Amino acid sequence: MSHTLVDFHCHLDLYRDYETVYKKCCRDKVEVLAVTTTPRAWAKNVELAADSANIRVALGLHPQLVAEGVDELVLFRNLLHKAKYVGEVGLDASPRYFRSFELQKKAFEGVLRACCQEGGKILSLHSVRCVGEVLRMLETFLPQNKGTAVFHWFTGNASEAKRAVQLGCYFSINSEMLKSEQRRNLVVSLPRERLLTETDGPFTITAGRPSSPTDVIFSLKTLAMLLKMDVETVKSLISLNLQRLEG
């Protein structure tokens, strides 16, 4: 793998002009993890990315959609043997989704148990306002030798970050995480060999438009400044981290 840009959490199928975005990722050779929000979306994404060497597709069951799609856990389990990557999965304890939190936990437990049984999966995790509970469930249901978790848009505290590191987790960093001093300090404290980059496009904004995978360059530039390294060195670091994660 050459030292290209890495967007390890992006909703390619949710862009208004998703086919154009797919083609641009291929042309620019951005290493992308295309996460899905429901198992039903997985097949279409796989079909779109079939001719691409740099787009990976993750099988997802988004916690914000669990209340309306908990039956999709059956489809998730049926498809899992075909998928190396799993995401977006996890928990969301924000006020808007807290009513379904117990249901989310049951679904997430089902996801983790299935991943443990299959082994070797790489998961992209959602953990809004509940990093501690996500960590507890990882510790309980997904041993380190059975899969690797990547915290997408990590919002936990320093002790939670330390726990995640001890569990072998990686962290995908986007530009929103680098806007506050508190978040920047946390990112700098993470082991460099566990860092990846992401956009979470189209749910983040760059220059007044939905972020596209190539916009990870802005996160790279900020990371380089924070880590006191040049941009190409950080680009190389992230690329090597991805190689290590994929093993």
Backbone torsions as a table, in degrees:
resi	resn	phi	psi	omega
1	MET	NA	126.5	175.3
2	SER	-75.4	166.2	-177.5
3	HIS	-81.8	81.5	-179.8
4	THR	-101.8	180.0	176.0
5	LEU	-72.9	148.0	179.4
6	VAL	-124.2	121.2	172.7
7	ASP	-117.2	96.5	-171.1
8	PHE	-92.3	16.0	172.4
9	HIS	-163.6	102.1	-176.8
10	CYS	-148.2	139.3	179.5
11	HIS	-96.8	75.9	-173.8
12	LEU	-59.8	-34.4	-176.3
13	ASP	-77.6	-6.5	-178.6
14	LEU	-99.7	1.4	172.2
15	TYR	-74.0	144.7	177.9
16	ARG	-58.5	-39.6	-179.3
17	ASP	-111.0	54.3	-169.7
18	TYR	-59.4	-34.7	-179.0
19	GLU	-65.5	-36.7	176.9
20	THR	-65.3	-42.3	-179.3
21	VAL	-64.8	-42.3	175.7
22	TYR	-56.1	-49.5	-178.2
23	LYS	-61.8	-39.1	-179.9
24	LYS	-66.5	-39.4	176.5
25	CYS	-59.8	-42.6	-179.9
26	CYS	-66.6	-44.3	-178.2
27	ARG	-64.3	-42.1	-177.6
28	ASP	-85.9	-2.8	178.9
29	LYS	55.0	40.2	174.8
30	VAL	-77.3	130.4	176.2
31	GLU	-78.7	111.7	-170.3
32	VAL	-120.3	138.9	164.3
33	LEU	-104.4	109.5	177.9
34	ALA	-87.5	102.9	179.7
35	VAL	-83.6	154.1	176.3
36	THR	-120.1	159.6	-177.8
37	THR	-100.5	-18.9	175.9
38	THR	-140.7	151.9	177.1
39	PRO	-59.2	-28.8	-180.0
40	ARG	-61.7	-27.5	-177.0
41	ALA	-81.7	-11.7	-171.2
42	TRP	-64.2	-48.8	-174.3
43	ALA	-59.9	-42.4	179.9
44	LYS	-62.7	-41.7	178.3
45	ASN	-64.3	-42.1	178.5
46	VAL	-61.2	-41.3	179.4
47	GLU	-63.7	-43.8	179.4
48	LEU	-62.8	-38.0	-174.5
49	ALA	-92.4	5.7	-171.7
50	ALA	-57.0	-36.2	-176.7
51	ASP	-94.8	7.9	-176.4
52	SER	-104.7	132.6	177.8
53	ALA	-86.9	-11.6	-172.3
54	ASN	-115.1	1.4	177.9
55	ILE	-111.0	120.8	176.2
56	ARG	-102.6	146.2	180.0
57	VAL	-115.3	129.1	-178.8
58	ALA	-103.4	141.7	177.8
59	LEU	-87.1	117.1	-171.9
60	GLY	-117.5	160.5	170.0
61	LEU	-148.5	87.4	-169.9
62	HIS	-67.4	132.9	-177.8
63	PRO	-60.0	-29.2	-180.0
64	GLN	-70.5	-16.1	-178.3
65	LEU	-108.4	1.0	-175.7
66	VAL	-60.9	-39.4	-176.7
67	ALA	-58.8	-33.2	-178.4
68	GLU	-100.3	-4.2	-175.8
69	GLY	-142.0	31.7	-176.9
70	VAL	-63.0	-26.9	178.0
71	ASP	-65.1	-17.3	-178.6
72	GLU	-72.2	-8.7	176.5
73	LEU	-60.1	-33.0	177.4
74	VAL	-63.5	-46.4	178.1
75	LEU	-64.2	-39.9	177.1
76	PHE	-55.2	-49.8	-178.6
77	ARG	-62.8	-37.1	-178.5
78	ASN	-69.0	-28.6	-177.7
79	LEU	-93.4	-17.2	-168.5
80	LEU	-57.6	-34.1	-177.9
81	HIS	-64.5	-18.6	180.0
82	LYS	-89.6	-13.5	-170.3
83	ALA	-110.9	127.1	173.3
84	LYS	-82.8	-30.2	-174.6
85	TYR	-109.6	141.9	-178.3
86	VAL	-128.2	126.1	179.5
87	GLY	164.3	149.3	10.3
88	GLU	-93.7	129.8	178.2
89	VAL	-133.8	165.2	178.0
90	GLY	140.9	-145.4	-177.0
91	LEU	-136.5	153.2	176.7
92	ASP	-138.9	110.7	-178.4
93	ALA	-104.0	19.0	176.6
94	SER	-68.1	156.4	-174.4
95	PRO	-51.7	-38.6	-176.1
96	ARG	-64.4	-30.1	-173.6
97	TYR	-115.8	4.2	-173.3
98	PHE	-66.5	-26.4	-179.6
99	ARG	-60.2	-28.3	-178.7
100	SER	-98.4	12.8	-171.0
101	PHE	-60.6	-41.9	179.7
102	GLU	-65.5	-39.1	176.6
103	LEU	-64.8	-40.8	176.6
104	GLN	-58.2	-44.3	-178.2
105	LYS	-62.8	-40.4	177.3
106	LYS	-62.7	-43.6	-179.9
107	ALA	-65.5	-43.8	-178.5
108	PHE	-65.5	-39.2	175.5
109	GLU	-59.8	-42.9	178.5
110	GLY	-61.3	-41.4	177.4
111	VAL	-61.5	-49.0	-177.1
112	LEU	-65.6	-41.1	178.8
113	ARG	-63.0	-41.6	179.5
114	ALA	-65.3	-41.5	178.4
115	CYS	-64.8	-38.5	178.1
116	CYS	-63.4	-42.6	-179.2
117	GLN	-64.7	-41.3	-179.9
118	GLU	-74.2	-43.9	-178.5
119	GLY	77.7	152.5	171.7
120	GLY	77.4	11.6	-178.9
121	LYS	-84.6	152.4	173.7
122	ILE	-113.8	120.9	-172.5
123	LEU	-110.0	137.3	172.7
124	SER	-105.4	116.6	-166.4
125	LEU	-106.6	136.6	171.8
126	HIS	-97.6	134.8	-174.2
127	SER	-149.9	45.6	-175.4
128	VAL	-67.8	120.5	177.2
129	ARG	59.0	24.5	-178.3
130	CYS	-156.6	36.8	-178.7
131	VAL	-57.8	-41.5	-179.3
132	GLY	-59.0	-42.6	-180.0
133	GLU	-70.0	-38.0	176.3
134	VAL	-61.8	-43.5	178.0
135	LEU	-62.5	-43.3	179.2
136	ARG	-59.2	-42.7	-178.5
137	MET	-70.1	-36.0	174.1
138	LEU	-60.6	-47.9	-179.6
139	GLU	-59.3	-36.6	-175.0
140	THR	-81.1	-40.2	-167.4
141	PHE	-115.4	-8.7	-179.4
142	LEU	-138.5	86.5	177.6
143	PRO	-57.3	151.9	-176.2
144	GLN	-57.2	-31.6	-178.0
145	ASN	-81.1	1.2	-178.0
146	LYS	-109.4	-6.5	-179.6
147	GLY	169.7	168.2	-179.0
148	THR	-128.0	132.0	-179.9
149	ALA	-101.7	141.1	173.8
150	VAL	-118.5	117.6	177.1
151	PHE	-77.3	114.7	175.7
152	HIS	-84.9	129.5	176.2
153	TRP	51.9	56.1	-176.8
154	PHE	-61.7	129.3	180.0
155	THR	-124.4	15.9	-179.3
156	GLY	-76.1	177.5	178.6
157	ASN	-92.5	-177.4	-174.5
158	ALA	-63.3	-40.6	-178.9
159	SER	-69.7	-34.8	176.8
160	GLU	-68.3	-37.3	176.2
161	ALA	-61.9	-41.9	179.8
162	LYS	-63.3	-42.1	177.1
163	ARG	-61.2	-43.1	-179.6
164	ALA	-62.6	-41.4	178.2
165	VAL	-61.8	-44.0	179.9
166	GLN	-63.0	-27.0	178.3
167	LEU	-84.8	1.6	177.7
168	GLY	84.8	13.5	-176.2
169	CYS	-74.4	153.1	170.1
170	TYR	-105.1	172.2	-178.6
171	PHE	-137.2	122.3	175.7
172	SER	-96.8	123.4	-169.4
173	ILE	-102.9	129.1	174.2
174	ASN	-116.6	172.3	-173.6
175	SER	-64.3	-31.5	179.6
176	GLU	-63.4	-34.6	-179.8
177	MET	-68.5	-19.1	-174.0
178	LEU	-101.1	11.6	-176.7
179	LYS	-87.1	-29.2	-179.9
180	SER	-102.9	149.2	-179.0
181	GLU	-61.9	-39.8	179.8
182	GLN	-60.2	-45.8	179.2
183	ARG	-65.8	-41.6	-179.8
184	ARG	-61.5	-43.3	179.1
185	ASN	-61.3	-39.3	179.1
186	LEU	-65.6	-44.8	-179.3
187	VAL	-60.0	-42.7	-179.9
188	VAL	-63.2	-30.3	-178.4
189	SER	-76.3	-14.7	-177.7
190	LEU	-74.7	149.1	176.6
191	PRO	-60.7	131.5	-176.0
192	ARG	-61.2	-30.4	-177.6
193	GLU	-75.9	-1.1	178.0
194	ARG	-110.2	8.1	-176.3
195	LEU	-91.6	136.5	169.5
196	LEU	-130.1	172.0	176.3
197	THR	-118.9	156.2	179.3
198	GLU	-153.0	166.1	171.6
199	THR	-113.0	-30.5	-167.0
200	ASP	57.4	25.8	175.4
201	GLY	-63.7	149.3	2.5
202	PRO	-90.0	21.3	-176.2
203	PHE	-87.1	-1.2	171.4
204	THR	-117.1	160.8	-174.6
205	ILE	-117.4	133.6	173.6
206	THR	-127.5	123.6	178.8
207	ALA	52.9	40.3	174.5
208	GLY	79.0	8.3	180.0
209	ARG	-134.6	162.5	176.7
210	PRO	-57.9	133.1	179.5
211	SER	-61.3	139.0	173.9
212	SER	-111.4	163.4	-174.4
213	PRO	-52.3	-35.2	179.7
214	THR	-66.4	-16.7	179.7
215	ASP	-71.3	-4.8	174.0
216	VAL	-61.5	-16.7	177.3
217	ILE	-57.3	-32.4	-179.6
218	PHE	-70.5	-38.6	174.1
219	SER	-64.7	-40.9	178.1
220	LEU	-58.7	-44.4	-178.7
221	LYS	-63.9	-41.6	178.2
222	THR	-67.9	-42.3	176.8
223	LEU	-58.8	-43.3	-179.6
224	ALA	-59.1	-43.2	179.4
225	MET	-64.4	-44.8	-177.8
226	LEU	-67.0	-37.4	-177.8
227	LEU	-87.3	-2.5	-178.9
228	LYS	58.1	46.2	178.6
229	MET	-130.9	159.8	176.7
230	ASP	-81.8	160.0	-172.0
231	VAL	-59.8	-42.8	-178.8
232	GLU	-63.8	-35.6	178.3
233	THR	-66.1	-41.7	178.7
234	VAL	-68.4	-39.1	176.8
235	LYS	-58.0	-44.6	178.0
236	SER	-63.6	-43.0	179.3
237	LEU	-58.8	-49.0	-178.4
238	ILE	-63.1	-41.9	179.0
239	SER	-62.1	-43.3	178.2
240	LEU	-67.6	-36.2	176.4
241	ASN	-62.0	-40.2	178.1
242	LEU	-63.8	-42.9	177.1
243	GLN	-59.3	-43.0	-178.8
244	ARG	-65.5	-43.1	179.5
245	LEU	-60.5	-42.8	-176.6
246	GLU	-80.4	-14.5	168.9
247	GLY	58.8	NA	NA
